[in-house]
Amino acid sequence: MVSGKKISLIIPQGRRDITPCVESINSQLLDKRLFEVIVVKHQGIEQTFDFPFVRTITVENNSTTLKRNIGAKNSQSEILCFIDDDVLLPELFLSKCVDVFEKISVDIIGGPNLGFPNQSFSEYLSDILMKYSAGNGIRKKFIIGDSEQSFNKEIKTKDVSKNLSTCNLLVSKTFFLNFGGFDNRLGYGGEDTEFLYRAEKSGAKLLYDPAIFLWHQRRSFPIAHTKQLFTWGKNNGKLLLFHPSLILRSDFIFPPLVFFLTVFLFLFLPFSVLPILIASGFFSIFFATLLESKSIKDSFFFTTCFPIHFLSYTSGLMCSYCRLPFLRNKFRKV
């Protein structure tokens, strides 16, 4: 390894103060000589760090994608660990990351991100909406477990990418640089979807490891959560310009289909039937979530807040779908 480092944590700093995140890294049980932290921030953020394992790089533009790419190029290890600036790491997080890469041959590994244990009620509402299947596209990214379950299974190259995200992502530096990194033309929430899907299609070895988990602060529901989901949908929708086959994936095709089916039913069914239809929909969501969560409280609040959650992502997605012809011309000029 270059300079004896095992792993480089790359943090694109957007917040003024990311002390809790860096302090959780300082509490890692892995020998501090074996890892480094690269904080990439934009001009205007003045925070400095006293920890010797932290390096800072300042860029002109506030682009999360650009910050991650620059951090990767300046790393001094063969394992890149991408995290967000609002996460907290368990003490064994880095030790487990290094252990997995040393035990198996893999290009990309990701794990769960969980809401903070002491989160506020508004953050709790956001957390449950993203945790359960009806709200997260039937993904595994919030399910924790044992690494040995992953070691004992053949590494898959299909249907793994949608379970991974850049708030908790490990990538071989050699693979990352040879693969071209993240696409700087794409915004927050779109760059990791595109990178992971492209890697999956190329035959790269991707692994979801349920034991490599961290805590990720949720956006407050409803306003901050709604903005985040709309942005994800809007930036994901752009990806059809690059990968038309994504339209067949559940989180790209089902939201618009469900939306238009609902509108159709409301327009053409007799008014007397609509209350029964609405009640059936809410009861279906409630009991499906109850079977998964085993919690009446979670199921109740999930069902209550789900329409806003669904419409936020779907409206962002459909907004991009309608703008695809204009976006095509824009990207040609980039």
C-alpha positions, -999 to +999 in steps of 0.1 A: +000+000+000+012+036-007+026+052+025+015+022+045-022+033+044-049+007+042-079+029+037-088+065+028-120+080+040-133+107+016-157+133+029-173+160+007-179+187+032-210+208+026-219+217+062-201+244+082-193+220+111-187+183+107-170+177+141-193+148+152-184+129+120-146+134+124-148+126+161-165+093+154-136+085+130-111+094+157-128+068+179-120+040+154-102+009+169-082+005+137-046+017+141-046+054+130-014+048+110-035+026+087-060+052+076-064+088+065-093+112+061-095+135+031-120+163+037-128+181+004-146+214+010-155+244-012-145+280-007-163+297+022-161+268+046-134+277+072-134+247+095-100+232+104-091+199+122-065+191+148-064+154+140-031+144+123-049+118+101-071+145+085-061+163+052-082+191+037-085+201+001-104+233-010-121+235-044-139+264-060-172+247-068-197+232-043-201+200-062-204+168-042-194+147-072-163+168-080-152+167-043-154+129-042-134+125-075-107+149-062-105+131-029-101+098-047-073+111-069-054+124-038-058+093-016-027+074-004-043+039-001-058+013-023-092+013-005-115+043-009-142+048+016-169+073+006-190+087+034-212+118+039-204+146+063-234+138+085-226+102+094-213+086+126-192+054+124-193+026+149-159+019+165-152-013+145-164+002+111-129+006+095-116-026+109-145-045+093-140-026+060-103-036+058-111-072+069-136-077+041-113-064+014-085-086+027-107-118+028-123-116-005-116-102-040-142-075-047-143-041-065-171-024-046-187-030-012-215-011+005-235-015+037-266-002+056-271+033+068-293+037+098-310+067+114-294+082+145-304+063+177-313+097+194-330+112+164-358+137+167-395+128+159-393+145+125-361+126+117-377+094+129-406+099+104-380+103+076-361+073+088-391+049+087-401+061+052-367+052+039-363+020+060-392-002+048-397-018+015-427+003+003-407+035+007-372+026-005-378+006-036-374-028-019-338-023-011-315-039+015-295-008+024-311-005+058-308-042+069-279-051+092-265-085+098-234-107+098-204-104+074-201-142+073-234-143+055-217-123+027-185-143+027-203-176+023-222-164-008-210-160-043-203-123-051-231-111-074-228-087-103-265-082-108-293-065-087-268-053-061-262-017-073-295-004-061-287-015-025-256+007-023-251+044-019-222+068-015-229+076+021-214+042+029-194+029-001-160+012-004-143+010-038-109-003-049-089+028-059-075+011-090-110+002-101-124+036-094-097+055-114-097+030-143-135+032-144-135+070-146-149+078-112-183+096-108-198+116-137-193+153-129-223+162-150-247+146-126-260+160-094-265+148-058-283+115-057-277+107-094-239+103-095-238+072-073-268+056-090-251+060-124-216+049-112-230+017-095-253+008-124-225+013-149-201-008-127-228-036-124-233-037-162-196-039-168-193-071-147-176-056-117-178-075-084-202-057-061-211-068-026-237-057+000-223-065+034-249-061+062-222-058+089-206-027+075-232-002+088-231+034+100-255+059+113-267+086+089-287+117+100-321+119+084-337+150+069-365+164+090-400+154+077-418+169+059-400+199+044-363+188+043-373+152+035-395+163+007-368+184-009-343+155-007-367+130-023-376+155-051-339+161-058-332+123-059-360+118-083-350+147-105-313+137-107-321+100-112-345+108-140-316+123-160-299+089-161-322+076-188-301+098-212-271+076-204-287+043-195-322+038-211-324+003-197-328+018-162-364+024-170-370-013-163-357-010-127-384-008-100-375+027-087-376+042-122-408+026-136-432+019-108-436+054-093-449+069-126-470+038-133-486+039-099-492+076-101-509+075-135-530+044-125-542+062-094-551+093-114-569+072-140-590+054-113-599+087-096-611+101-130-631+072-143-644+052-113-677+062-097-673+087-068-690+062-044-662+037-050-633+061-042-635+060-004-632+022-006-603+024-030-585+049-008-591+029+024-579-003+006-547+014-004-539+027+030-547-007+047-525-025+022-496-002+029-502-005+067-503-043+068-474-048+044-453-025+066-466-042+098-455-076+085-420-062+078-416-039+108-435-058+135-443-024+149-478-008+149-462+026+157-439+024+127-466+011+104-491+038+114-467+067+109-453+052+077-488+049+062-497+084+073-466+100+058-462+078+027-483+099+002-460+129+007-429+107+004-441+090-027-452+122-045-419+139-037-398+113-054-423+107-082-427+144-091-389+148-093-386+117-115-414+128-138-401+164-140-368+150-154-387+126-178-405+155-193-373+175-197-352+147-212-352+163-248-339+196-234-314+179-211-300+159-240-290+192-257-276+205-225-254+175-219-241+175-255-226+209-248-208+198-217 
